[in-house]
Amino acid sequence: MIAINLMGRLDVRGPGGAAIAINSRRSTALLACLGAGEDESWSRERLAALLWTGRGADQARASLRQELFRLRRMLGGLRIAAWADGRDLTLPADSFAIDVRDFRAACRQRSGYRRAIALFRGPLLQDVAPDDGPFGQWLRRQRRVLQEVMADCLRRAIVDRLGAGDHAEAGDLARRLLRLDAGFDRSQEPLLGAEEKRELSELWLRRESAPGLASPPGAGAAIAD
């Protein structure tokens, strides 16, 4: 099993936990495409067009084959699986543990928000500056999607904690949501509206001003350093 963390700084670990260096920009992009999309089908033609824009179709497919070979070598020969038709590519769950997959699964669970918070280490491929090309546009969209998933997960958790009478953790979660918004890409639509920001701020301030409220272990930490 190879562990791939795509949120925050790219981190790839082999079965024994040793770090694996991915020293190719396009291999990094391949891992993101294959690991970050939810129920997203990636044909070889689509990947080639996304990552080798401007090249002819045959040249782009040849470049993809070379990059897949290079990536397999970096991963110690572990194969990237293809569907039966030999065209669509995937990182099989029995060989790859991917933080984005685990994050989405945690967000779907009512009590999974603590796990989701731990997995959300920052934007997808944090160290990659997206350009205006097709992959850059795809990366921006995926960053937005994951941040929105995290925001919805935090909103549900706040409602759940308030319903349980746990105003301390609800306040901490409100602060996390405000910090998520503060780190949002300002070139896109705002993550939070003004009224929601005001309500979250009031919830956090009430938690701050209430004497004797103790945070649960790990509460109140930043979403990402």
Secondary structure, DSSP 8 states (H G I E B T S, - for coil): -EEEE-BSS-EEE-TTS-B-----HHHHHHHHHHHHSSS--EEHHHHHHHHSTTS-HHHHHHHHHHHHHHHHHHTTT---EE-TTS-EEE--TTTEEEHHHHHHHHHHSTT-HHHHHHH--SSBTTT----SSHHHHHHHHHHHHHHHHHHHHHHHHHHHHHHTT-HHHHHHHHHHHHHHHHTS-TTS--SS-HHHHHHHHHHHHHHHHSTT----TTTT--S--
